[in-house]
Amino acid sequence: MSRFFVLILLTLVTQTIFAQRATVKGVILDENNQPVPNVNIVADGEGTQSNRNGFYSLSILANKNVVLTFSHISFKKVVLRLTLTDGEDYEFNPVLKVNIEQIDEVVVSSKGRKTVEGIVNISPEQIRLIPGANAGVENILKSLPGVNSNNELSTQYSVRGGNFDENLVYVNEIEVYRPFLIRSGQQEGFSFVNSDLVQNVDFSAGGFQAKYGDKLSSVLDITYKTPVSFGASLNLSLLGGSASVETVSGDGKLSTITGIRYRDNSLLVNSRQTETNFTPAFGDIQSLIKYKFSSKFHLSLLGNFSINDYDFQPISRQTNFGTIDEPIALLVVYEGQEQDQYITTFGAFKANYFVNEDLTLKLIGSAYHTLEEEHFDILAQYRLGEVNSNIGDQDLGEVEFSEGVGSQFTHARNDLDALIFNLEHKANLVKNGNQIDWGVKYTHEDIRDRLREFEVIDSAGFSIRPPFPDFDNDQPFEPFDAPLEAFQSRRATNFTKIDRVSAYLQWSRRTYWGENEIWMNAGVRAQNWTVSGENIDRTSQTVVSPRVQFALKPNWNKDMLFRLAGGFYHQPPFYRELRDPDGVVQPGVKAQQSIHVVLGNDYSFRLWDRPFKLTTEAYYKSLSDVNIYTLENVRIRYRANNDARAFAYGLDLRLNGEFVPGTESWLSIGYLKTEENSNNTGYIARPTDQRLKVAVLFQDYVPKIPDLKMYLNLVYNTGLPTGSPGFEDPAEFQNRLRDFRRADLGISYVLADRQKQFGKGHWLNKFKELNLGFEIYNLFDNRNAITSTFVRDVNTRRQFSVPNFLTGRVFNIKLGMRF
């Protein structure tokens, strides 16, 4: 680790060192945007081949006119002429064609489309290797600046001051959804995205184009693999397992990829301070089927079925908190159980019609159905007392004096049935250096929801009523004659239908301004939505969102790129945003609006003859018609009245490169401030006001044993402004949780991979990849808290904030293989 931190220091304080060579790299695709493996790339006698994902990298001489030839037996060859400066990292993504005559010579900008658009591209291999309690795409995202999460059991994340509901997720251009009733991370299981099937991951933390949907914060754009040959994988661990199979027909027209996953969170949940009987069952199966009817018409089908069966029976809990001088403990004994079930079915088709070399038409349809049940009856009898802190006493750590006793009974019978249909047309036209994208989409949402939940708190033999200001209890001096009432109670039945029509149109162009390369994008999207249903006044609203992007690549010796993006971003309310705190649908809820400005810079350089890149982005958001919410674990509850304004601003930095030769690591630093003002009562911190974030993703290997590899995932976040007791005005009472510190370590030994293959007769000959791993989650056993429970002391009438801790140190073993 010492060389890692020394390298960071040197990077920030020394001049960059350039070699006398440059690098050309990229991804080779066919006409259908699918990767082409085994393409020969030759330049001045030096050469390489693209891998099975179409990726290649070739070192060439700098300051010299070099001719590169891309050739494959099944495609027309491509010739590229270019002259690169010392240490330049040039990205070239050729498209190989079969039936159409290829242009003799092609020159493409070195910066590529994703860089100028401000999109972060993440390697699928990193996703599968980097350790985490919830390993996968979201685990990697949480290591990026501006992306925050204080819950390792959840795949949800917030971006630049937004909440979990403000992030778009696409798989093969199809929008996907998550369950509605999930209230804690341990209930989730895993996200929709299956890492075994992923080919490409693009992520934008803000300032994205008009072609993406109507959300305020971010876009995660996933592309699943299209198999080119038979393949299979199997991954096993103490948390569950996954398997995938890739097939291709003899004529190459039909391809399928199918993945199945199973997860059991018992290993993680049992590391918490609450003793439980816990029997989870999280499983799903996904399949992507593609068929090429001709060179012009392709059809793909994506299907998913998942079930989360969550049975939870808490037994007891002891949480020690307070100070060294005044240690306090909360002891709880439970009765009852929680039984939740989430069954999700998703199906989609995507039809591509390639009219000609310039025009592509798409038709996408999808259906999402979820049946969710949240049923629990849990009685918690608690005792709050002073802890014996006398060192050497045989009762050290035991509770000696009880300051408060009481009980809490929570009940829920919540059921939800949601059906969502989408039908969308998209198109892409490239002509004379201009690119025009357009689309129109219709969505129908039919949601049937029954909410039945209450909480009763009893202390010293009497029921505690809600602390409303018009209620006065003078017991024992005056008799209590008011009716008993639950501390919290919600009862609602909603049959809601939402119809949406959205459309977008955008233009892009890459050109030159003198000797400087520039890229421009301008677009607009609009949406009209109508809310109706039983006992709901029919309400219709419309929003229009213009957006622009501009990128400049100056003709400088140093490789610099500047980006500016902004516009109006609207988020028409989804069903959860329409429900007020009592669970009643408010059809007149407006779309939240954000005026978003992002200024970014990419600086690519070489240090110690290895490539590095420093990305810096400053952003500002001005939000209006804000729908204030409360956040408890991963459950969000909105006020549904658009009565606030808010702002968010910050600075994100990310330094990535080969800190260790042959591996990619990065350091992320983010600063964020976001506040809201409800009814002009003054600005206070929003629930996602995560001021400082530092993350390190580091890869290394033993020099004399390169097959022994190490992966380290470090995250530090300052505490969130949450944990306020119920019924308190957050403008008068806000409590921040403790800072979040977490380190996950993975060690693996590679028995076989692409560079380590064995001949016939060897037992490893059948494996394309085989590795055995050992992981330690929460390496330093930090006691991170996700929420606070407030317990009353009836003697002093004080409320104690008792932290609810996340998982402790956990050990896991992994086995991964590919055939």
N, C-alpha and C positions, 0 to 999 in steps of 0.2 A: 504493500500500500504506500510505502514511503516514496517510491519513484513516481506514483500517480500524483501525489500532492505537490511534489517538486516540479513535475511537468506542468501542472496548472499554474504554479507561480511563475515559472519561466515563460509560459505562454503570455501572461499578462504584462510582463515587464521587459521582455527582450524583443529585438527586431526579428522578423520572420526570416527564415533561411530557405532559399530557393535552390532547388537542384537544377541541373541542366537538361532535365527531361520533363515531359508532360504526360498526362494520362487521358485516354479516351475511354469512356465507359457508358453503359446504358442497357436498355432492354430491347431486344429484337422481337417484333411482332409480325403476325401475318395480317391479311386484309380484315380479319374479323377481330382484331385486337387481342389475339391469343399468342402466347410466347412461342418462339421457334427455337428448339434446342439444336445443338451440333452445327451451328453456322460457323464457317471458317472465316476468321478475320485476319487479314495479312497486310503488313505495312513494312516496306524496306527489309524484307527477309525475316521479320519477326512476326509471330502470329499467335493466335489463341482460338478457342472455341467457346460458343455460348453454352451455358449450362441448361438444365432441364426447365428452368424458369425463364429462359431467354436472356439471362444476364451475362454480360461480358465486361472485361476490363483489360486494357492493353496500354503498356508504357511505350511512348514513342519519343524521338528526338525533338527537342524544342528549338524554336527559331529557325525552322526549316520547313519548306513546302513538302508535305508528306501526303502520299496517296494511299488510302485504305480501301481494300476490296472486301465486300461482304458477299460470300457465295454459299450456296446450298443446292444440292442436286435437284430439289423440288421447286426452286424459286428462281426468278430472275435476279441477277447479281446487282448490287448497289456499289457505286464508287463514290468515295468522299475525298475531296481535296481540302486541306486546311493547313494553317500555320499557327502554332500555339506558342505562347510565351513561356518563359522559364517557370516551371511549377504549376502551370495552368491545369485545372481539372475540367475537362470538356465532356459534356453529356450529349450523346447522339443516339436517338431512338429510331432506327430505320424501320420502315414497313415493307416487308418483302411481298411481292405480288406474283400471282400464277398466270392468270389469263390476260392481264393487261400489260402492255409493253412498259418496261421500267425506264424511267428517265436515266440518261447516261450518267450524269453527275448530280449529286445532291449536296447542298450545304445547309445545315441546320444550326441554329444558335447553340452555343455551348451551355446556356443556362437552363434550357428545357422549360416545358410548360408549367410544371408543378412549382418550380422555384419562383417564377415571376408571379404566380397566383398566391404565394404565401402558404402553400400546402406542405405539410410535413409528411414525408414518406417513411414508413417503418418496415423493416425487413421481417417477413414471416418467420424466418429462422430465429430471430431475436425473440419474437413473441413466444415461441415454443420453448426457448431455453431459459429465459430470465425467471428466477424464482419469485414466488408470491403465493400467499394463502389462497388467492383467487386468480391463478395464473391465466393469462390470455391477453387479448387485445387491450382491454381496459387496464390491466396491470401495467402495461407499457405506457399507456397514455398518462397514468398518474405520475410518471417520472418526467413529464414535460412541463415546462414553465406555464403558469396560468391555469393548469389543470389540478384540481384539489379534491382530496377525499380523505376523511379521517376514519374510515371504516374498511378494514381489510377483508371483512366478511361480505362486503357488497361490491358489485360491479358498477355501481352508480358513481358519477363524478360531476363536479361543478366546474364551470369554466368562466374565468374572469368575472366573478361576482354573480353569475347566474345560478339557477338551481338545476336539479336533475331533469326537470321537465322541459328544459330549454335547449336540449341537445338533439340534433338530427342524427339518425343512424340509417344508412342504406347498405343493402347487400345486393350486388349486381343491379344497382339503380332502383331497387325496390325498397320503399320505406318499411322499417320493421318497428314493432312496438314492444313494450314491456308490461307486465301485469299491473293492475290498478291498486289492489289491496295490500300489497307487500308493505309491512311496517318495520321490519328489521332485516339487517343484512343476512342473518343466519337462515332466513326463510327463502332466500333467493335461489340457491343452488348454483346456477351459472347463467351467463348472458345468452342471447340468441346466437351470437357469432361463434361458430365452431372453428377453433384455431387450426385444426388438422386440415381444413378445407380451404384455408385462406391462401390466396396468391399475391394480393396487393392490398396495402392499407394506406389510405390518404386521410389526413386530419387537418382541419382548419379551425383555429381558435377564435376567429372573428374576421369581419370584413369580407365574407365570402360572397360569391356571385349570385345573380338573380335566379340562376337555374336551380339553385338549392331551395328547399322549402321554407316555410314560414316559422322559424324559430329565432330566438334572440342571441344565442351564445355560440354554438359550434356545429360542425359537420364532421361526421365520421363516415367515410366512403369505403366500403369493403368490396373487393372483387374475389369471388371464389375461383378456384383453379378449373381449367379445362384440360382433362387428361390427354396426353399424347401417346401413352402406352400403359400397360397394366402396372398397377402398383397397389401396395397395401401398407398399413401402419398399425401399430399396437402400442399403447402407452398405459402403464399400470403404476399405481402408487397407493399409499395408505388412505388417500382421500377418494379413491375411485379409479376409473379408467376410461379409455376411449379407443375406438378403432375406426379405420376408414378403408375403403376399397375404391380404386379407380379402374375403370374399364373403357376400352375403345373397340369398336367393331372393326372387322377386317377391311372394310372400304373407307374407314376413317370418318364416316358420316355421323355415327352415333357414339356419344361418350357419356359416361355417368361417373359421378363421384358421390359416395354415400358415407356418412359418418354417424356413429352412435356413441353416446356418452352416458356415464353413470357417475354420480357424486354422492358422497356421504360426509357430512360436516361434523360427524361425532368427534373426530380427532381434535378439531379446533374448538368446538363448543365445550367439550369436557375439560379444556384448559382454563376455563373461566372460573370465577369465584362461586358461581351458583352450581350446586350439585343437582344433577338432573337425570331423569330417564329420557333419553333422546333417540328417536327412531326416524331419521329422515330418509327419504328416497327421492332423489332428483335424477331424472333421466330424460333423454330426448333422442330422436333420430331425424337426420336431415338428409336430403338427397337433391342433387342438381343433375338434371338430364338435358342434354343438348342434342339436337338433330339438325344436320345441314341438308335441307331439301335440294339446294342448289348452291352455286357460288354467290347467288344474290339473296337467298331467303334462308334464314336460320331461326329456329325456335328452341327455347329453353323453358324448362319447368323446374321450379324450386318448391320443395315441400318440407314441412317441419311438423313434428308432433312432440310435445313435451308434457311431462307431468311432474309436479312438485308436491309430494305428499309429506307433510310436516307434522309430526306428533311430538309434543313437548310436554313433559311432566316435571316441573321444578320440585325439588325436595327441600333444600335449605340453602342459605347464603350467609356468609359473614364478610363484611367489608370494613376494614380498618381505615380511618381517615383522621383528620384533625392535625394537630401539631405534636412535636416531641414533648412539649410541656403539658399539653392537654389532649392526649390521644382519646379518640372516641371510636366505638364500634357499633355497627348496625347488624343485628342478628335477625334473620327472617326464617320462619318455617312455613312451608307452602302446603296447600291441599288443592286438588283439582288438576286440570290439564288443558292444553291447547291442541286443537286438531284443525289444521288448515290444508287446503288442497287447491292447486291451481293447474287446470288442464287447458293447454293451448294448442290450437290447430291453425296452421298457416299454409296457404297454397298460393302460388303465383305463376304467371306465364309471362314471357318476354319474347316478342317477335321482332327480328331485325330484317329490314329489307334494304339492300344496298342498290339504290337506283342506278348510280354510276359512281365514278371515282370521287365525285364531289359531294354527293347527297346521300344521307342515310336516314331512313324513317324507322321509328320504333313504336310499338304498341305494347303497353304493359298493363296487366290486370292482376289484382291480388285480393284475397279474402283472409281476414284474421278473425278467429273466434276464440274467446276465452271464457271459461267457467271457473269462478273463484268462490271459495268458501272459507270464511274466517270465523271459527267457532271456539270460544274458550270460556271457562269458568274457573277462576283462580282466586283462592283465599290466601292472603299473605298476613300472617301474624308476626308482628315485629317487636323488637325490644332494642331501645337505644340506651347505651350506657357508657360509663367510664371504664377504660382499660387499665389493667394493672401493668405499670411500666417499671416496676422495681426489678432491676437486673439481679439475677440470682434467686428470685422468689420462685417457688415451685408453681405458682399460679400466674407466672408472667404471660401476658397476652390475653388473659381471661377477663371477661366483663364482671366487675365487682359491684357496681352500683347502677341501677337502671334509672335513667332520667325520664324516660317516656316509654309507654307501651301502647299498643293499639293494633288495629287490623285494617286491611284493605281488601275489598272484594271487587273484582273486575269481571264483567260479563260482556259477551259479544255474540251476536248471530247475524253476521254480515254476509250477504250473498250478492254476487254480481254476474250478469250474463251480458257480454258485449260482442257485437258482430260489426265488423268494419269492412266495407267494400271499397276498392279503388280501381279506376279505369283511367289510363293516361296515354296520351300521344306525345312523343318527343321527336325532334328532328335536328339534324346537324348539316349545315351547308358550308363548304369551303370554296371560295371563288376569288381569284385575283388577290390573294393575300388576306382576304377578309373571311372571318368565320362568323356565321350567324346560327344561333341556337334558339329554338322556340319549343313551347310545350303547353298543353292544356290538360287539366286533371279534374276528375269528378270523384268525390268521396262521400259515402253514406255511412253514418255511424248510428247504430241502434243499440242503446244501452238500457238495461233493466237492472235496477239497483235497489236492494233493501238494506237499510242501515238500522241496526238495533244494538246499542251498546250503552252501558252505564258503569259508573264507579261509585262505590259506597265506602266512606272512610269512617271508622269507629275508633274512638280513643277514650279510655277510662269509662266505658259503658254507655256512651251517648254518641249519636250520629252527628257528624260534622256537616253542616249545611254549606252550600256555596257561599263564599264571602262577598255577597252583593252589598253595596253601600246602604240600601234601604232596610237591611235586616239587622236587628240588634238583639243579642242574646245576653240577658242579665242573670243567667243562672250562676249560683244557686240562690241569689237574693230574690228573684221573682220566678214563679213557675213557668216552665217552657210549655206553651200551648199551641205552637205552630205545628202544622203537619210535618212529618218526616219527609225528607227529600234527598235524593241522591246528590252526591257532590258534583258529579257530571252525568249528563244523560243526553243521548242523541237518538232520535227516532225519525226516520224518513223513508219514504218509498218513492222512487223516481223512475218513470218510463220516458226516456229522453231520446229524441232523434235529431241528428245534426246533418245537414246537407251542405257540402262545400263545393265550390267551383273555383279553381285557381288557374292562372296562366302566367307565362313569362316569355319575354323576348329579350335577347341580348346580342351584342355585337362585340367582336374582338379583332384586334389587328396587331401584328408585329411588323415594325418598320424601323427606319433609321432617321435620326435627327442629327444631321451632319455625320460625324463618325461615331456617334453614340447610338446604341441600340435601345429602342423603346418598345413597350407593349401596352396596349390600351384595351379596356373592357368597359362597356356601359350597358346597363340593362334595367329592366323594370319588371316587377311581378305584381299581381293583384289577386285578391281573394274575396269572394262573397260567401257568407255562411248564414244559414237559417237554423234557428233552434226552435223545436216544437215538441209536443208530447202531451200526455195526460196532465190536465190542470196546469199547463204551462202556456203562457201567452206567446204566440208565435212572434219571433223577433228576427230581423234580418239586418246584417251590417256588411260594409265593404271597406277594404283598406287597399292602398296602393303604395308600393315600396320601390323607389328608384335607388340604384346602387352603381358605383363606379370603382374601377381599379386602374392604377397606373404604375408602371415599372420602368426604371431607367438603368441601363448598363453602360456607364461611362467608358470611353476609350482610354482607360488608364492602365499603367503598368500593374497596379494592384487590382486584384479581382474583386470588385465591389459591385453590389446590386442594391438599388434603392426602390422601395415600394411605398405606395400611398393608396389606401382603400377607405371607402366610407359609404354612407348612405343611410336610408331609413329601413329599419328592420321591425316588422310587426309580428306578433304572436297571437293570432286569433285563439280564443280559449278552447282548450280540449275539455273533455267532460269533467275531469277532476278540478279544473279551474272555475267551473260553473257552480260547484257546490260550496255553500257558505259553511261556517263552523258547525252549524247544526245539521249539515248534510242535505239541505234543501237547495234545489237547482234555481239559480238566478239567471234567467235567459238573457238579460240585458247587459251582462258583463262584456266590457269592451276588450279589444285587442290591446295588449301592452305594446308600447312603442319605444324603440331605442334609436337614437341618432348616434351612429357608431363611426369613429375615425381611428384608423390604424396607420402608423408610420413605422416602416421596417427597414432593416439593412442586413444584408448578408455579406460577410467578408470571408472569402476562401483563400487559404494560404497553405504553405508547406513548412513544417517545422520538423527538424531532424529527418528530412527527406521523407516525410509522411504527410498525408493530406489532413487538414483541419478546417473547420468552418465555425465562425462565430455569427450567430443570428441574434439580432436585437430588435425588439418591437415595443413601441410605446402606444398606448391606446387610451381612448376616452369614450365613455358612454353617457349620454344624457337620456334618462328614461322618464316617460310620462304615462299616465293612466295605469300606474303600477298596481298590481293585485298583490297586496301584502299577504304573507304566509308565515306559518310556524313550521319548524323542522324538528322532528323527533326521530332520531335514528335515520331511516330513509323515508318515513311517512311525511307527506306534505299536506297541510291543510290551509286553504286560502280563505281570505275574508270575502272575496267575490264582490267587491264594491268599487274597485279602481279609484281609491281615495288618496293616492300618494304619488309623489315624485321621488326620483332616486338618481344617483350617479355612480359611476365606477370609473376609476382610472388606475393605471399601473404601468409597470415596466417588466418585460420578460427578456431574459438572456439565456442562450443555450450554446455551449461550446462542445462540439462533438468532433471526433476524429479517432485516429489510431494512436491512442495513448500507449498501447502495447502493439507492436507490429502484428498486422494480420487480424486485428480485432477492432470493433467499433465500440466506443464508450462515450458518455457525455455527462456534462455537469449542467444543471438547470438552476437558475435563480429567478424568482418572481416576487415582485412587490405589488400588492393590491390594496386599494381602499374603496369600499362601497358602502354608501349610506342611503337612507330613505327618510322621507318627511311625510307623515300622514296628517292630513287636514291642518297643515301649517303649524304643527306642534313642535317643530324643530327636528333637525337631522339626528338620527341615531344609526348605529351600525346595523347592517342587514345580517340575516342568519348565516350568510356565506362570506362574511368579511374576514377572509383568511389573509392577514397582512403580509406575512413573509413565508416563502416556501423555498427550500433548498433540497435538491434531489441529485443523487449520483447513481448512474448506472455504469458499472465497471466490469470489464471482462479481462481475464488474465489466464495464463497457463504456465506450467512449470517448464523453464527453458530446456532442461535435459529430458523432460518427459512431456512433450507437447500435447499428448493425448489426455493429460490430466488437466482439466480446465476448471476455472473458478468464475462464478457470476455473483456479483454483489449489487443489491438494490437498496439504496439508502434514501430515506425521506424524512425531512423535518418540516413541520408546519406549526405556525403559532396557533394558539387556541381560538376556537370559534366562539362568537358571542351568543351562546345559547345556555340552556340550563336554568332559565327563569321559571319560578313556580307558576302554576296555573292561576288564571284570573288576575295576574299582576300586569300592570301597564308597562310594556317594554320601554316606553319613553322615560319611566321613572326607575326601573329596576332592570339592569342587565348584568349578567354574570358570564365571564369567559371561562371556557374549559381550559384545562391544562394543555400545554404544548404537546403536539403529537410527534413522537420519535419512533422510528421503526427501521430495522435493518433485517433484510432477508438474504441468506447466503445459500448458494447452490454450488456443489462440487460434483463434477461428473468425469467419468473415464470413458473415452471413446474407444470402443472395440472395433468398429468399422464405420467408415463414411466414404464420401466420394474420392478422397485422397488416400484411403486406406482400404484397398480391396484385396481379396485372396483368391488363389487359383482353385480349380476344381479339385474336389477331394477334401478340402479344408472345411471344417464345420462352420466357419464364418462366411463361406462363399455365397450362401443364399441371402445374406443381408446386405442391403444398400447402406443402411445405417443401423448401428447398435450401440447404445450407451447405457451405462448404469450410473445413477445419481443419488446423492445424499443432500438433503436440504434442511436448513434450520430457519424456521420462521421466528421473527422477533428475537433476533440473535442475542440482544442484551436484556431481554425480558423486561422491557419498559412497560409501565402500567399506564396505558393510554385509555382515556375515557371518551365515550361517545355521547352520553347524556348525563343528567343528574336527576336523582330522585330526592324530593324534598319531604323530610320527615319532621313532624311537629313534636315538640317537647311541651306536654300539657302543663308542666309546673311553671316554666318560664315563658310559655307561649312563643318561643323561638322556633324558627324553621332551620333545619340543618340541610345543607346541600351535600348529598351523598353521591359520589361519582359511581357511574356504572362502567366498569372496566371492560375493555376488549380482551382479546386472547393473549395469553402469556407465551412463553417460549414453547415451540412445538417442533418435533423432529419428524421428518418424512423421508421415505425411500421411493425412488422412481426408476422405472425401467422403460426405455423407449426403443422401438425398432421400426425399420422400414424395409420393405421387400421390393 
